[in-house]
Amino acid sequence: MREVLDASERRKLEVVEYLYFTGGWVTLKELAQKTVGSERILKQDMLQLRDYFSKEVLQTSHLGVRLVLPSHKDCDDLYRYFLSNSLAFKFVEMLIYDETKTVFELAEELYISSSTLFRLIKKLNLSLADYYVQVQTNPCKLISENEESIRYFYISYFSERYNNLEWPFKTINQTIFEQLLTFIAKKNNIPLNFADFKRLKLWTAIPYLRVKQGHHVAIKSSNYSKMIPDFSKFQPLTGIIEKKLAITLNNEFIEQVFSIFINNNFKFSYESLIEDTKTDPTVKERVSHHATLLHNLSNQIGIPILNYQHLLTEMFNISHFVFKSKEGQFPPPYILFNSKKDFVQSMEEKFPDFITLAFSNLKEYEKKTHEKYSETARYEIIYTLLIHWDHLIPELYNQKDKVRLLIVSDFDIEHAKMVQDLLHRFFKNEIITTLYTNPTFSLKQLNNHAYDILITTFTLPFDDKTIEQSCICIRNVPTKRNLTDIALAIEQQYKLKKHPFKSKVQKFIQF
């Protein structure tokens, strides 16, 4: 939804993103070429951005500009800045709490003219079309042919707009609402960790707010009614919750609040998934296709799935979940930054062959199930595969050929051995090291040694560019900079090397 930002906001976002992902000094000339702005305008942007980020974060010198975030912050803080300062998103957030106000009333609250707000709404509607949502005027509210689309949009917005320590829902008592959720989870023996509880709060708070505004969705399954406790048996706790939240705890209300889980046939355990395969042919077929996908992928790369039941359940949940508001409709699960795509692409840099195989197997799954996912939905699914497959990443690293280091020291051979020990301490299973023991040394003699990276304790007079690119000079003990350079060189070697997978046939549960 970057299009709803005004030209100045959009340009600043592009500047900050480029600085963040570049990670070093960038000249204004280069910034101007990469963004839609002149050097003069960019100088003004820098002054405004430094008011928020501080000059310690947004640094300037004769070398140019660079962004240095404190160690306790990441790029999500950058996107929150633009969301929190955007007039368009302030307006959208206001609508979840009050759907009775006119354009003129809201324009007054936002300190803008009604004509400006009308233009903003027109721009918003162009972007909101991707989410299958629109803004209606007088009174102003979000509308859609499917109420679930509105809920999904707000889930995406609030997850990106606020950090984990903020409670963004000003009309919901956080403590009492959390008590309600933990009570229901406990009664159903559903364990909650920090990330799961954060997601649960968000995915239920949005439906809660929509229900309070009088918006309901059709509940597609009665299978979850047995999970709703008889609240009358748990007084006075449930009475306090009802009073504090001004609600009535009955089946209809709870089903609406948990509608995202119910209507997406979400499985809270492997056991419940298998139970459904016995009575629901569609679920049985889907689970069978998922099992085939995982079986094929595991065999292709020769890595077992140690937590197969868990992974199968998670893949089932995400693959037909992915915020699908209607058959064939996959609204983007983000507003400004697709973190799941960024994660998968980061993994692709390290393991390109595996990611290619994963997408290829997902494509086969789509053919068999006659499903057609959007690009963002595919990235969500591959993200789920990557994080829920136990020990996948270490095993993929283990399948890579080790990088060969040749160590040459002009101090002592014992010094070379010490450097060797230190490098194995820092890089463990990633390297094979060899000590250079010849009595004479020349660049020509290096051709007789098989190595990927040359480690020396002295400067070499380079003529051969190939040697220059694979040589790192250290002094005495490897410094932090030396270790960083070696790590980068190892990663580069991983990209250059071909790493054939070690296929092995394994047995999986059949459905």
C-alpha positions as CSV (number, residue, x, y, z in Angstrom):
1,M,0.0,0.0,0.0
2,R,2.9,2.3,-0.6
3,E,0.9,4.2,-3.1
4,V,-1.3,5.8,-0.4
5,L,1.8,7.5,1.0
6,D,2.3,11.0,-0.4
7,A,5.3,11.6,-2.7
8,S,7.5,12.9,0.0
9,E,6.7,10.0,2.4
10,R,7.3,7.4,-0.4
11,R,10.6,9.0,-1.3
12,K,11.8,9.0,2.3
13,L,10.7,5.4,2.7
14,E,12.7,4.4,-0.4
15,V,15.8,6.3,0.9
16,V,15.6,4.7,4.3
17,E,15.1,1.2,2.8
18,Y,18.1,1.7,0.5
19,L,20.3,2.9,3.3
20,Y,19.3,0.0,5.5
21,F,19.7,-2.8,3.0
22,T,22.9,-1.3,1.6
23,G,24.5,-1.2,5.1
24,G,27.3,1.3,4.4
25,W,28.0,4.8,3.2
26,V,26.0,6.0,0.2
27,T,26.6,9.3,-1.6
28,L,23.7,11.7,-2.3
29,K,24.3,11.2,-6.0
30,E,23.8,7.5,-5.7
31,L,20.7,8.0,-3.5
32,A,19.3,10.4,-6.1
33,Q,19.8,7.8,-8.8
34,K,18.1,5.0,-6.8
35,T,15.2,7.2,-5.7
36,V,13.0,9.7,-7.4
37,G,14.6,12.8,-5.9
38,S,17.2,15.4,-6.6
39,E,20.3,15.8,-4.3
40,R,18.8,19.1,-3.1
41,I,15.5,17.5,-2.1
42,L,17.4,14.6,-0.5
43,K,19.3,17.0,1.7
44,Q,16.0,18.4,3.0
45,D,14.7,14.8,3.6
46,M,17.8,14.0,5.6
47,L,17.2,16.9,8.0
48,Q,13.6,15.8,8.5
49,L,14.5,12.2,9.0
50,R,17.2,13.0,11.5
51,D,14.7,14.8,13.7
52,Y,13.1,11.3,14.2
53,F,16.0,8.9,13.9
54,S,18.7,11.1,15.4
55,K,22.1,11.9,13.9
56,E,23.6,8.9,15.6
57,V,21.3,6.7,13.6
58,L,21.2,8.7,10.3
59,Q,24.8,9.6,10.0
60,T,26.3,12.0,7.5
61,S,29.9,12.8,6.5
62,H,32.1,13.6,3.5
63,L,31.6,9.9,2.6
64,G,27.9,10.4,2.2
65,V,25.0,9.1,4.3
66,R,24.5,5.8,6.2
67,L,21.9,4.3,8.5
68,V,23.2,2.7,11.7
69,L,20.3,1.3,13.8
70,P,21.0,0.5,17.4
71,S,21.5,-3.2,18.1
72,H,18.1,-3.5,19.8
73,K,16.2,-2.3,16.7
74,D,15.5,-3.7,13.3
75,C,13.9,-2.5,10.0
76,D,10.4,-3.1,11.3
77,D,10.9,0.1,13.4
78,L,11.5,2.0,10.1
79,Y,8.1,0.9,8.7
80,R,6.3,1.7,11.9
81,Y,7.6,5.3,11.6
82,F,6.0,5.7,8.2
83,L,2.7,4.0,9.2
84,S,2.4,6.1,12.4
85,N,3.1,9.4,10.6
86,S,0.9,8.7,7.5
87,L,-2.3,10.6,7.3
88,A,-3.9,7.9,5.2
89,F,-3.2,5.1,7.7
90,K,-4.3,7.3,10.7
91,F,-7.6,7.7,8.9
92,V,-7.9,3.9,8.2
93,E,-7.2,3.1,11.9
94,M,-9.9,5.5,13.1
95,L,-12.5,3.6,11.2
96,I,-12.2,0.4,13.2
97,Y,-13.4,2.2,16.3
98,D,-16.1,4.5,14.9
99,E,-18.2,4.0,11.7
100,T,-20.6,6.8,12.3
101,K,-18.7,9.9,11.3
102,T,-18.9,11.8,8.0
103,V,-16.0,12.9,5.9
104,F,-16.4,16.5,7.2
105,E,-16.2,15.3,10.9
106,L,-13.2,13.2,10.3
107,A,-11.5,15.9,8.2
108,E,-11.8,18.2,11.2
109,E,-10.3,15.6,13.5
110,L,-7.4,15.1,11.1
111,Y,-6.9,18.9,10.7
112,I,-7.4,18.8,6.9
113,S,-10.0,20.0,4.5
114,S,-12.9,17.7,3.4
115,S,-11.7,18.0,-0.2
116,T,-8.3,16.7,0.9
117,L,-9.8,13.8,2.7
118,F,-12.0,12.9,-0.3
119,R,-8.9,12.8,-2.5
120,L,-7.2,10.7,0.1
121,I,-10.1,8.2,0.2
122,K,-10.0,8.0,-3.6
123,K,-6.3,7.1,-3.4
124,L,-6.9,4.7,-0.6
125,N,-9.6,2.8,-2.5
126,L,-7.2,2.1,-5.4
127,S,-4.8,0.3,-3.0
128,L,-7.4,-1.3,-0.9
129,A,-8.8,-3.0,-4.0
130,D,-5.9,-5.5,-3.6
131,Y,-7.3,-6.4,-0.2
132,Y,-10.9,-6.6,-1.6
133,V,-11.9,-3.7,0.7
134,Q,-13.1,-0.2,0.0
135,V,-13.8,3.0,2.1
136,Q,-17.4,4.1,2.0
137,T,-18.2,7.7,2.8
138,N,-20.9,9.4,4.9
139,P,-20.7,7.7,7.2
140,C,-17.1,6.6,6.7
141,K,-16.3,2.9,7.1
142,L,-14.7,0.0,5.4
143,I,-16.9,-2.2,3.3
144,S,-16.4,-5.4,1.4
145,E,-18.6,-8.2,-0.1
146,N,-16.9,-10.4,2.4
147,E,-16.5,-9.3,6.1
148,E,-13.4,-11.6,6.4
149,S,-11.5,-9.4,4.0
150,I,-11.9,-6.4,6.3
151,R,-10.7,-8.5,9.3
152,Y,-7.7,-9.7,7.3
153,F,-6.7,-6.2,6.3
154,Y,-6.8,-4.9,9.8
155,I,-4.8,-7.9,11.1
156,S,-2.1,-7.1,8.5
157,Y,-2.2,-3.4,9.4
158,F,-2.0,-3.7,13.2
159,S,0.7,-6.4,13.1
160,E,2.9,-4.0,11.1
161,R,1.9,-0.8,12.7
162,Y,2.6,-1.6,16.4
163,N,5.5,-3.3,18.2
164,N,5.1,-6.3,20.5
165,L,5.1,-4.3,23.7
166,E,2.3,-2.0,22.6
167,W,-1.4,-2.8,23.1
168,P,-3.0,-1.0,20.2
169,F,-6.7,-1.7,20.9
170,K,-7.7,1.3,23.0
171,T,-11.3,0.0,23.5
172,I,-10.3,-3.4,24.8
173,N,-9.1,-4.0,28.3
174,Q,-5.8,-5.9,27.6
175,T,-5.6,-7.7,31.0
176,I,-9.1,-9.0,30.9
177,F,-9.0,-10.0,27.2
178,E,-5.8,-11.9,27.8
179,Q,-7.4,-13.7,30.7
180,L,-10.3,-14.8,28.4
181,L,-7.9,-16.2,25.8
182,T,-5.6,-18.0,28.3
183,F,-8.7,-19.4,30.0
184,I,-10.1,-20.9,26.7
185,A,-6.6,-22.1,25.7
186,K,-6.1,-23.8,29.0
187,K,-9.5,-25.6,28.9
188,N,-8.5,-27.0,25.5
189,N,-4.9,-27.9,26.5
190,I,-3.5,-25.6,23.9
191,P,0.0,-24.5,24.9
192,L,0.8,-20.8,24.2
193,N,4.3,-19.4,23.7
194,F,5.1,-15.8,23.2
195,A,4.8,-15.7,19.4
196,D,1.6,-17.9,19.4
197,F,-0.1,-15.8,22.1
198,K,0.8,-12.5,20.2
199,R,-0.8,-14.0,17.1
200,L,-3.8,-15.3,18.9
201,K,-4.4,-11.9,20.5
202,L,-4.3,-10.1,17.2
203,W,-6.4,-12.6,15.3
204,T,-9.1,-12.5,17.9
205,A,-9.0,-8.8,18.9
206,I,-9.8,-7.6,15.3
207,P,-12.9,-9.9,15.0
208,Y,-13.9,-8.8,18.6
209,L,-13.8,-5.1,17.5
210,R,-15.8,-5.9,14.3
211,V,-18.4,-7.8,16.3
212,K,-18.8,-4.9,18.7
213,Q,-19.5,-2.7,15.6
214,G,-22.2,-5.2,14.6
215,H,-20.4,-7.0,11.8
216,H,-20.6,-10.8,11.8
217,V,-19.4,-13.6,9.5
218,A,-21.1,-16.9,8.7
219,I,-19.6,-19.7,10.7
220,K,-18.8,-22.5,8.3
221,S,-18.3,-25.4,10.8
222,S,-19.9,-26.6,14.0
223,N,-16.9,-28.9,14.7
224,Y,-15.4,-26.3,17.1
225,S,-18.4,-25.9,19.4
226,K,-17.1,-28.7,21.6
227,M,-14.0,-26.5,22.3
228,I,-16.1,-23.7,23.8
229,P,-16.4,-24.2,27.6
230,D,-19.6,-23.8,29.6
231,F,-18.8,-20.4,31.0
232,S,-21.5,-20.6,33.7
233,K,-19.5,-23.2,35.5
234,F,-16.5,-20.9,35.9
235,Q,-17.9,-18.1,38.0
236,P,-16.9,-15.6,39.3
237,L,-14.0,-15.4,36.7
238,T,-16.2,-15.4,33.6
239,G,-18.6,-13.0,35.3
240,I,-15.8,-10.5,35.8
241,I,-14.7,-10.9,32.2
242,E,-18.2,-10.3,30.9
243,K,-18.6,-7.2,33.0
244,K,-15.2,-5.7,32.2
245,L,-15.5,-6.3,28.4
246,A,-19.2,-5.6,28.3
247,I,-19.9,-8.9,26.5
248,T,-22.0,-12.0,26.9
249,L,-19.9,-15.2,26.8
250,N,-21.9,-17.5,24.7
251,N,-21.2,-19.8,21.8
252,E,-22.2,-17.3,19.1
253,F,-19.9,-14.6,20.5
254,I,-16.9,-16.9,20.9
255,E,-17.4,-18.4,17.4
256,Q,-17.3,-14.9,16.0
257,V,-14.1,-13.9,17.9
258,F,-12.4,-17.2,16.8
259,S,-13.9,-17.1,13.3
260,I,-10.6,-16.9,11.6
261,F,-9.6,-20.2,13.0
262,I,-13.0,-21.9,12.6
263,N,-13.6,-20.8,9.0
264,N,-10.2,-21.8,7.9
265,N,-10.5,-25.3,9.4
266,F,-7.5,-24.6,11.6
267,K,-6.1,-27.7,13.4
268,F,-4.7,-27.1,16.8
269,S,-3.0,-30.6,16.9
270,Y,-1.9,-33.4,14.7
271,E,-4.4,-35.7,16.4
272,S,-7.4,-33.5,15.5
273,L,-6.1,-33.3,11.9
274,I,-6.0,-37.1,11.6
275,E,-9.4,-37.4,13.2
276,D,-10.8,-35.2,10.5
277,T,-9.3,-37.3,7.7
278,K,-11.6,-40.1,8.9
279,T,-14.8,-38.2,8.3
280,D,-13.9,-35.5,5.8
281,P,-12.8,-36.7,2.3
282,T,-11.5,-33.2,1.4
283,V,-9.3,-33.0,4.4
284,K,-8.1,-36.5,3.8
285,E,-7.2,-35.7,0.2
286,R,-5.4,-32.5,1.2
287,V,-3.4,-34.2,3.9
288,S,-2.4,-36.9,1.5
289,H,-1.1,-34.3,-1.0
290,H,0.8,-32.6,1.8
291,A,2.3,-35.8,2.9
292,T,3.4,-36.4,-0.7
293,L,4.9,-32.9,-0.9
294,L,6.9,-33.4,2.3
295,H,7.9,-37.0,1.4
296,N,9.2,-36.0,-2.0
297,L,11.1,-32.9,-0.8
298,S,12.7,-34.9,2.0
299,N,13.8,-37.6,-0.3
300,Q,15.1,-35.2,-2.9
301,I,17.4,-33.4,-0.4
302,G,18.2,-36.5,1.8
303,I,17.2,-34.8,5.0
304,P,14.7,-36.5,7.3
305,I,11.8,-34.7,8.9
306,L,12.2,-35.4,12.6
307,N,9.0,-33.6,13.6
308,Y,6.9,-34.9,10.7
309,Q,3.5,-34.8,12.4
310,H,4.0,-31.2,13.5
311,L,5.2,-30.0,10.1
312,L,2.3,-31.8,8.3
313,T,-0.1,-30.0,10.6
314,E,1.5,-26.6,10.1
315,M,1.6,-27.0,6.3
316,F,-2.0,-28.1,6.2
317,N,-3.0,-25.0,8.3
318,I,-1.0,-22.4,6.3
319,S,-1.6,-23.8,2.8
320,H,-5.3,-23.3,2.8
321,F,-5.2,-20.5,5.3
322,V,-3.0,-17.7,4.0
323,F,-5.7,-15.1,4.7
324,K,-7.9,-16.4,1.8
325,S,-11.0,-14.3,2.2
326,K,-12.8,-16.0,-0.7
327,E,-12.0,-18.8,-3.2
328,G,-9.2,-17.5,-5.4
329,Q,-8.7,-14.3,-3.4
330,F,-5.4,-13.9,-1.5
331,P,-5.0,-10.4,-0.2
332,P,-1.4,-9.4,0.7
333,P,-0.6,-10.3,4.3
334,Y,1.4,-7.1,4.8
335,I,1.1,-3.4,4.3
336,L,4.5,-1.9,3.5
337,F,7.0,-4.7,4.0
338,N,6.7,-8.4,3.1
339,S,8.8,-9.9,5.9
340,K,8.1,-13.5,4.9
341,K,9.3,-12.9,1.3
342,D,12.4,-11.1,2.7
343,F,13.1,-14.1,4.9
344,V,12.7,-16.7,2.1
345,Q,14.8,-14.6,-0.2
346,S,17.5,-14.5,2.4
347,M,17.4,-18.2,2.7
348,E,17.5,-18.5,-1.1
349,E,20.8,-16.7,-1.1
350,K,22.2,-19.4,1.1
351,F,20.3,-22.4,-0.3
352,P,19.2,-21.6,-3.8
353,D,18.7,-25.2,-4.9
354,F,16.6,-26.1,-1.9
355,I,14.3,-23.1,-2.3
356,T,13.9,-23.9,-6.0
357,L,12.9,-27.5,-5.1
358,A,10.5,-26.2,-2.4
359,F,8.7,-23.9,-4.9
360,S,8.7,-26.7,-7.5
361,N,7.0,-29.2,-5.1
362,L,4.5,-26.5,-4.0
363,K,3.6,-26.0,-7.7
364,E,2.9,-29.7,-8.0
365,Y,0.7,-29.5,-4.9
366,E,-1.3,-26.7,-6.5
367,K,-1.8,-28.7,-9.6
368,K,-3.1,-31.7,-7.7
369,T,-5.4,-29.7,-5.5
370,H,-6.5,-27.3,-8.3
371,E,-5.4,-24.4,-6.1
372,K,-3.7,-21.3,-7.5
373,Y,-1.9,-19.4,-4.9
374,S,-0.7,-15.8,-5.2
375,E,3.0,-15.0,-4.9
376,T,2.6,-13.7,-1.4
377,A,0.7,-16.9,-0.4
378,R,3.5,-19.0,-1.8
379,Y,6.1,-17.1,0.2
380,E,4.0,-17.6,3.4
381,I,3.9,-21.4,2.8
382,I,7.6,-21.7,2.1
383,Y,8.3,-19.6,5.2
384,T,6.3,-22.0,7.2
385,L,8.1,-25.0,5.7
386,L,11.5,-23.4,6.6
387,I,10.8,-22.5,10.2
388,H,8.8,-25.6,11.2
389,W,11.1,-28.3,9.8
390,D,13.3,-29.2,12.7
391,H,17.1,-29.0,12.0
392,L,16.5,-28.3,8.3
393,I,18.9,-25.3,8.2
394,P,21.9,-27.0,10.0
395,E,21.4,-30.1,7.8
396,L,21.4,-27.9,4.6
397,Y,24.7,-26.4,5.9
398,N,26.1,-29.8,6.5
399,Q,25.4,-30.8,3.0
400,K,27.5,-28.0,1.6
401,D,31.0,-28.8,0.7
402,K,33.4,-27.4,3.3
403,V,35.4,-24.3,2.3
404,R,39.1,-24.9,2.0
405,L,41.4,-22.5,3.8
406,L,45.2,-22.4,3.2
407,I,47.0,-20.7,6.1
408,V,50.5,-19.1,5.6
409,S,52.3,-17.5,8.6
410,D,55.6,-15.7,8.5
411,F,55.9,-15.8,12.3
412,D,56.2,-19.5,13.2
413,I,54.6,-22.7,12.1
414,E,53.2,-22.9,15.6
415,H,51.6,-19.5,15.1
416,A,49.9,-20.9,11.9
417,K,48.6,-23.8,14.0
418,M,47.2,-21.4,16.6
419,V,45.4,-19.5,13.9
420,Q,44.1,-22.8,12.5
421,D,42.7,-23.7,16.0
422,L,41.1,-20.3,16.3
423,L,39.5,-20.5,12.9
424,H,38.1,-23.9,13.7
425,R,36.7,-22.5,16.9
426,F,34.8,-19.8,15.1
427,F,33.8,-21.6,11.9
428,K,33.6,-25.2,13.2
429,N,32.1,-27.5,10.5
430,E,32.2,-24.9,7.7
431,I,36.0,-25.2,6.9
432,I,38.9,-27.5,6.1
433,T,42.2,-25.9,6.9
434,T,45.7,-26.7,5.5
435,L,49.0,-25.2,6.7
436,Y,51.5,-24.0,4.2
437,T,54.7,-25.8,5.1
438,N,57.0,-25.4,2.1
439,P,60.3,-23.7,2.9
440,T,59.8,-21.2,0.0
441,F,56.8,-19.2,-1.0
442,S,55.7,-17.7,-4.3
443,L,52.5,-16.8,-6.0
444,K,53.3,-19.5,-8.6
445,Q,53.6,-22.1,-5.9
446,L,50.1,-21.4,-4.7
447,N,48.8,-22.9,-7.8
448,N,50.0,-26.3,-6.5
449,H,47.7,-26.0,-3.5
450,A,43.9,-26.7,-3.5
451,Y,42.2,-23.9,-1.6
452,D,39.3,-21.5,-1.7
453,I,40.5,-18.8,0.7
454,L,44.1,-17.9,1.4
455,I,44.9,-16.7,5.0
456,T,48.2,-14.9,5.4
457,T,50.0,-12.9,8.0
458,F,51.8,-10.6,5.5
459,T,50.9,-8.5,2.5
460,L,51.2,-10.1,-0.9
461,P,52.2,-8.1,-4.1
462,F,49.3,-9.0,-6.2
463,D,49.3,-9.5,-9.9
464,D,46.8,-12.3,-10.0
465,K,43.3,-11.0,-9.4
466,T,42.0,-14.5,-8.6
467,I,44.4,-14.7,-5.6
468,E,43.6,-11.2,-4.5
469,Q,39.9,-11.9,-4.3
470,S,40.4,-15.0,-2.2
471,C,43.1,-13.7,0.2
472,I,42.6,-12.3,3.7
473,C,45.6,-10.9,5.6
474,I,45.6,-11.0,9.4
475,R,48.0,-9.8,12.0
476,N,48.9,-12.1,15.0
477,V,45.4,-13.0,16.1
478,P,42.3,-12.7,13.8
479,T,40.4,-9.5,14.7
480,K,36.6,-9.0,14.5
481,R,37.1,-7.5,11.1
482,N,39.2,-10.4,9.9
483,L,36.5,-12.9,11.1
484,T,33.8,-10.9,9.4
485,D,35.8,-10.9,6.2
486,I,36.4,-14.6,6.4
487,A,32.7,-15.3,7.1
488,L,31.7,-13.2,4.1
489,A,34.3,-15.0,2.0
490,I,32.9,-18.4,3.1
491,E,29.4,-17.3,2.2
492,Q,30.6,-16.2,-1.2
493,Q,32.3,-19.6,-1.7
494,Y,29.0,-21.3,-0.8
495,K,27.3,-19.4,-3.6
496,L,30.0,-20.3,-6.1
497,K,30.1,-24.0,-5.3
498,K,27.5,-26.6,-6.5
499,H,26.1,-28.7,-3.7
500,P,24.3,-31.8,-5.0
501,F,21.7,-33.1,-2.5
502,K,22.2,-36.6,-1.0
503,S,18.9,-38.2,-1.8
504,K,17.6,-41.0,0.4
505,V,14.3,-42.8,0.4
506,Q,12.3,-42.6,3.6
507,K,9.0,-43.9,4.8
508,F,6.1,-41.6,5.8
509,I,2.7,-42.2,7.1
510,Q,0.2,-43.0,4.4
511,F,-3.4,-41.6,4.2
